[in-house]
Amino acid sequence: MQTGSITRRKFVERSALIGGFAIAGCRRRSSANRVVKIGFISPQTGEIAAFGDADPFVLKGIRKILAGGLTIAGEHYPVEIIAKDSRSDSNRAAEVASELIKRYNVDLLLTADTPETVVPVSDQAEINEVPCITTDAPWEPCFFGRGGTKAEPFDWTYHFFWGLDDLMRVYVNLWESLPTNKLVGFLWANDSNGIGLADEKTGFPPLLKARGFRYIDPGRFDGAATDFSAQIGIFKHTGVEIVTGGFPISGFTAFWSQAAQMGFRPMIVTVAKALVMPAAVESLGTRAANLTVESWWSPRRPYRCAITGLNASELCAAWERETGRQWTPILGFKHALFTVAVDVLKRTKNIDSPESVAAAIRESDCETVVGRVNWKNGPVKNICTTPLVGGQWVPGTNHPYTQVVVNNKGVPEIEVEAPLKPIVYSVG
């Protein structure tokens, strides 16, 4: 089947070759003292290094668990995890993926943290026929954005996370929790996610219209923008009561400060990216109260790790004891990534066969702290979606702010912790 004028496989091949990192297939052969190798790539430095914040903690824990090796198909093997830094750069991510495949002959490749990391690593795995598991990026750019189709999916790369459709439904469900004029202002960046979410046919617009909402769209902004006075002026003039969009924390800080200066006071502000990490929310000071966000994961999730036995609350408590810092949703997904990896290797029938490892991935049915990972019932062959609900940042007891679930429509096993509250502004 064609994707545009090229097949999905040709699309991946071309992408890899353009990057200059495609290599001849390397296959491990059985030998004495065989070491099972897991390659792991994440942004440990650079502009999205916050997404790698939980890596040292998770790697320390998983290496301790694997210190005695793994029994695979009746044979016992030592296990080595080789971690590489993408430096928040897509080309670098492709380069180190190639190195892990060619130089280290990894048996399983893992990666996470935004499409800018997941896509190039997945493409290297696919073109070189190396089993790969990924997470922490909306699934559509990691599948359709790589040229995948339902008729022609991928053979080696498997992803678990929520999707942009899930995010849109969560946002609208959340906004329906309060009486407003149902007028939404868009602030979406000029990137793949922003363009997709603002699309008139496949993004927010048709969903909003179907649910009785209206919207104001001033157009896409540059991701590095720090002046939003024009958009704020439009929102204020038209009476926008709900604002949504996607920013880095620097951009949102600028927008939120300018909104205060211009007297723009929306009832609900629901923003992706900037409001995910607790540390970023804390940096906003008192004006962070009652901001809303998609809730990826939290200590109150009712899920438990099949490998460690820890539930979400216990994992967060261990993190806070060791680091002295508040939990982050990245922690849950990084922990889940290695949970699935260990489960896959334990079920692999022939560790010297990449096809056998890939088969074990496809047959997964693994309980993790972010929910059950099972690729049999996803929207497409290579995707497993994870639960997503509506969250709100409210003043906390042990930390300046804590995230509470305020809407769980469609995910009843995750309990609502508090009703949604409008943003409260100081008088004067």
C-alpha positions in Angstrom: 0.0 0.0 0.0 1.2 3.5 -0.8 1.7 6.4 1.6 1.7 9.3 -0.8 4.0 8.2 -3.5 6.2 5.9 -1.5 5.5 2.9 0.7 5.8 3.1 4.5 9.0 1.0 4.4 10.5 3.2 1.7 9.5 6.3 3.8 11.5 4.9 6.8 14.4 3.9 4.6 14.6 7.3 3.0 14.4 9.1 6.4 17.2 7.0 7.8 19.4 7.4 4.8 18.9 11.2 4.7 20.2 11.2 8.3 23.3 9.2 7.1 22.9 6.6 9.9 21.5 3.5 8.1 23.7 0.5 8.5 23.9 -3.0 7.3 21.9 -5.4 9.5 24.0 -6.8 12.3 22.9 -10.0 14.0 24.3 -11.5 17.2 25.3 -15.1 17.2 25.2 -17.5 20.2 28.5 -17.6 22.1 29.9 -18.4 25.5 29.4 -15.8 28.2 26.6 -14.2 26.2 25.5 -10.9 27.6 21.9 -9.6 26.9 22.2 -5.9 26.0 19.5 -3.2 26.3 20.1 0.1 24.6 18.4 3.2 26.1 18.3 6.7 24.5 16.9 9.8 26.2 17.5 13.6 26.4 19.8 13.8 29.4 21.1 17.3 28.4 19.8 20.1 26.2 16.5 22.0 26.0 14.2 19.0 26.8 16.5 17.5 29.5 13.6 17.8 32.0 12.2 14.7 30.2 15.3 12.8 31.3 15.0 13.9 34.9 13.9 10.5 36.2 16.5 8.5 34.3 19.2 8.1 37.0 16.7 7.0 39.6 15.0 4.5 37.2 18.2 3.1 35.8 19.7 2.7 39.3 16.6 0.7 40.3 16.4 -1.5 37.2 20.2 -2.2 37.2 19.8 -3.4 40.8 17.0 -5.7 39.8 19.0 -7.1 36.9 22.3 -7.4 38.8 21.8 -11.1 39.0 20.9 -11.5 35.3 17.8 -12.9 33.7 16.6 -16.4 32.9 15.4 -16.5 29.3 14.1 -19.8 27.7 15.8 -21.8 30.4 19.2 -20.2 30.2 20.6 -17.6 32.5 22.3 -14.5 31.1 23.9 -11.3 32.5 22.2 -8.2 31.4 23.8 -4.9 30.5 21.9 -1.6 30.0 23.8 0.9 27.8 22.3 4.5 28.2 23.0 7.2 25.6 22.2 10.9 25.7 20.4 12.3 22.6 21.3 15.8 23.8 17.8 16.9 22.9 18.7 16.6 19.2 17.0 14.4 16.6 20.1 13.8 14.6 22.1 12.9 17.7 19.3 10.5 18.7 19.5 8.7 15.3 23.3 8.6 15.6 23.4 7.0 19.0 20.7 4.5 18.0 22.9 3.5 15.1 25.8 3.1 17.4 23.9 1.0 19.8 22.8 -1.3 16.9 26.1 -1.5 15.1 28.8 -1.2 17.8 27.0 -2.7 20.8 24.7 -5.2 19.0 21.8 -4.5 21.4 19.1 -7.1 21.7 16.4 -4.5 22.6 16.3 -0.8 22.0 14.3 1.5 24.3 13.6 5.3 24.0 11.3 8.0 25.2 10.6 11.7 25.5 8.8 13.6 22.6 8.6 12.7 18.9 11.9 14.4 18.4 13.6 11.6 20.2 11.2 8.7 19.5 10.8 9.1 15.8 14.5 9.0 14.7 15.4 6.1 17.1 12.3 4.1 15.9 13.3 4.7 12.3 16.8 3.3 13.0 15.4 0.3 14.7 12.9 -0.4 11.9 15.4 -0.1 9.0 17.9 -2.3 10.8 15.3 -4.8 12.1 16.0 -4.4 15.8 13.2 -4.8 18.3 12.3 -1.4 19.9 9.9 -0.2 22.6 9.1 3.5 23.0 7.0 5.8 25.2 6.3 9.4 26.3 5.2 11.0 23.1 1.7 11.3 21.6 1.4 8.2 19.4 0.2 9.7 16.1 3.4 11.5 15.2 5.3 8.3 16.2 3.2 6.2 13.8 1.5 8.2 11.1 4.3 10.8 11.1 6.7 8.0 10.2 4.6 6.8 7.3 2.7 4.0 9.1 -0.8 3.1 8.0 -3.3 0.6 9.4 -2.8 -1.5 6.3 1.0 -1.3 6.5 2.2 -0.9 10.1 5.7 -1.5 11.4 7.4 -4.7 12.2 10.0 -3.8 14.9 8.9 -0.7 16.7 6.2 -0.6 19.4 4.9 2.4 21.3 2.7 3.0 24.4 1.3 6.3 25.4 -1.8 8.4 24.9 -2.7 10.1 21.6 -3.8 13.6 20.5 -7.4 12.4 20.2 -7.2 11.3 23.8 -5.9 14.8 24.8 -8.6 16.6 22.9 -11.4 14.6 24.6 -9.8 15.1 28.0 -9.7 18.8 27.5 -13.3 19.2 26.4 -14.5 16.8 29.1 -12.7 19.0 31.6 -14.1 22.3 30.2 -17.6 21.0 30.4 -17.2 20.6 34.2 -17.7 24.4 34.7 -20.4 26.8 33.3 -18.6 29.1 30.8 -19.5 30.9 27.6 -17.8 28.0 25.8 -15.5 30.3 23.9 -12.0 28.8 23.6 -8.9 30.7 22.6 -6.2 28.7 20.8 -2.5 29.2 21.4 -0.8 26.4 19.5 2.8 26.5 18.3 3.9 26.1 14.8 5.0 22.5 15.3 3.6 19.0 14.4 1.4 18.8 17.5 0.2 22.4 17.3 -0.6 22.1 13.6 -2.4 18.8 14.1 -4.5 20.0 17.1 -5.6 23.2 15.3 -6.5 21.4 12.1 -10.0 22.3 10.9 -10.8 18.7 9.9 -8.9 16.5 12.3 -8.0 18.6 15.3 -10.0 20.5 18.0 -12.4 22.4 15.7 -14.8 19.6 14.7 -14.8 18.2 18.3 -15.5 21.6 19.8 -18.3 22.3 17.3 -19.9 18.9 18.1 -19.9 19.6 21.8 -21.3 23.2 21.5 -18.1 25.2 21.9 -16.8 28.0 19.7 -13.1 29.0 19.2 -10.9 31.8 18.3 -7.7 30.9 16.5 -5.1 33.7 16.0 -2.8 31.3 14.1 0.3 29.4 14.9 3.2 31.1 16.9 6.9 30.4 16.8 7.9 28.0 19.5 10.5 30.5 20.9 8.0 33.3 21.0 7.8 35.5 24.1 5.3 38.2 23.0 1.7 37.2 23.1 0.1 40.6 23.5 -1.6 40.5 20.1 -3.3 37.1 20.9 -4.2 38.3 24.3 -5.8 41.4 22.9 -7.9 39.3 20.5 -9.0 37.0 23.3 -9.9 39.9 25.6 -11.9 41.7 22.9 -13.9 38.6 21.9 -14.6 37.5 25.5 -12.6 34.2 25.5 -13.1 32.4 28.9 -11.1 29.2 28.1 -7.5 29.2 26.8 -5.7 26.2 25.5 -2.4 25.6 23.8 1.1 24.1 23.9 4.1 26.0 25.2 7.6 25.5 26.7 7.5 26.9 30.2 9.4 30.0 29.1 6.7 30.8 26.6 3.8 30.2 29.0 5.5 32.3 31.7 5.6 35.2 29.2 2.0 34.7 28.1 0.7 34.4 31.7 2.6 37.5 32.8 1.3 39.5 29.9 -2.2 38.3 30.5 -2.0 39.8 34.0 -0.6 43.1 32.7 -3.4 43.4 30.1 -6.2 42.5 32.5 -7.1 39.3 30.7 -8.7 36.8 33.2 -10.0 33.6 31.6 -11.9 31.1 33.8 -9.9 28.1 32.6 -6.4 27.7 31.2 -5.4 24.2 30.0 -2.0 24.0 28.6 0.2 21.1 27.3 4.0 20.8 27.8 4.5 23.8 30.1 2.3 22.5 32.9 3.3 18.9 33.0 6.2 19.0 35.4 5.7 20.1 39.0 8.9 22.1 39.1 7.7 24.2 36.1 4.4 24.9 37.8 6.1 25.9 41.0 8.2 28.5 39.0 5.0 30.4 38.3 4.4 31.2 42.0 1.0 32.1 43.2 -0.4 32.4 39.7 -0.1 28.7 39.1 -3.2 27.9 41.3 -6.0 26.2 39.5 -4.2 25.9 36.1 -5.3 22.7 34.3 -3.5 20.0 32.3 -3.8 16.5 30.9 -2.9 14.2 33.8 -0.6 11.5 32.4 0.1 9.8 35.7 0.2 10.5 39.5 0.7 8.7 42.8 -3.0 7.9 43.0 -3.1 5.8 39.9 -4.6 2.3 40.7 -1.8 0.4 39.0 1.0 -1.8 40.1 4.3 -2.9 38.5 4.4 -6.6 37.6 8.2 -6.8 38.1 8.9 -4.8 41.3 5.4 -5.1 42.9 5.4 -1.4 43.6 2.2 0.6 43.0 2.2 4.2 41.8 2.1 5.7 45.3 5.0 3.5 46.5 7.1 4.4 43.5 6.5 8.1 44.0 7.3 7.8 47.7 10.6 6.1 46.9 11.5 8.8 44.4 10.8 11.6 46.9 12.8 9.9 49.7 15.8 9.5 47.5 15.7 12.8 45.5 13.9 15.1 48.0 11.9 16.3 45.0 8.2 16.0 44.0 7.2 13.2 41.8 7.0 13.8 38.0 4.8 12.0 35.4 8.0 11.1 33.5 8.9 8.8 36.4 5.9 6.6 35.9 6.5 6.1 32.1 10.2 5.5 32.4 9.6 2.9 35.1 6.9 1.3 32.9 9.3 1.2 29.9 11.8 -0.9 31.7 9.0 -3.0 33.3 7.8 -4.0 29.8 11.4 -4.5 28.6 12.1 -7.0 31.4 8.8 -8.8 30.9 9.5 -9.1 27.1 13.0 -10.5 27.6 11.7 -13.1 30.2 9.2 -14.3 27.7 11.5 -14.4 24.7 11.9 -17.9 23.3 15.2 -17.4 21.6 17.3 -14.4 22.6 19.6 -14.8 19.6 16.6 -14.2 17.3 15.4 -10.6 16.9 12.2 -12.0 15.4 11.6 -13.9 18.7 12.1 -10.7 20.8 9.7 -8.8 18.5 7.2 -11.6 18.9 7.4 -11.3 22.7 6.7 -7.6 22.4 3.6 -8.2 20.3 2.3 -10.8 22.8 2.8 -8.5 25.8 0.1 -8.2 28.5 2.0 -6.5 31.2 0.8 -4.5 34.2 2.8 -1.4 34.9 2.5 1.7 37.1 0.9 3.6 34.2 -1.6 0.8 33.3 -1.7 -2.4 31.3 0.5 -2.6 28.2 -0.9 -4.8 25.5 -0.5 -4.2 21.8 -3.3 -6.5 20.7 -6.1 -4.0 21.2 -4.5 -0.7 20.2 -5.8 1.7 17.5 -3.1 0.3 15.2 -0.8 -2.7 15.4 2.2 -0.9 16.9 0.4 1.2 19.4 -1.0 0.7 23.0 -2.8 3.7 24.5 -2.5 4.5 28.2 -5.2 6.2 30.4 -5.4 10.0 30.4 -7.7 12.2 32.5 -8.1 15.8 33.4 -5.9 17.3 36.1 -5.6 20.6 38.0 -2.8 22.1 40.0 -3.9 23.2 43.5 -1.9 24.4 46.6 -0.3 21.4 48.3 0.7 20.4 51.8 4.2 18.9 51.2 4.9 20.8 48.0 3.8 24.2 46.8 1.4 22.6 44.3 -0.1 19.2 43.9 -2.0 17.8 40.9 -5.4 16.4 41.5 -7.7 14.6 39.1 -10.8 16.7 38.4 -12.4 14.7 35.5 -12.2 11.0 34.8 -14.8 10.6 32.0 -14.0 7.4 30.1 -11.5 6.1 32.7 -13.7 5.3 35.8 -10.9 3.3 37.6 -9.0 6.5 38.2 -10.8 8.4 41.0 -11.8 12.0 40.8 -10.1 13.8 43.8 -11.7 17.2 43.6 -14.1 19.2 41.5 -12.7 21.5 38.9 -12.3 25.1 40.2 -12.1 28.3 38.1 -9.0 30.4 38.3 -9.3 33.0 41.1 -7.8 36.4 40.6 -6.8 38.9 43.3 -8.9 42.0 43.6 -7.4 45.1 42.0 
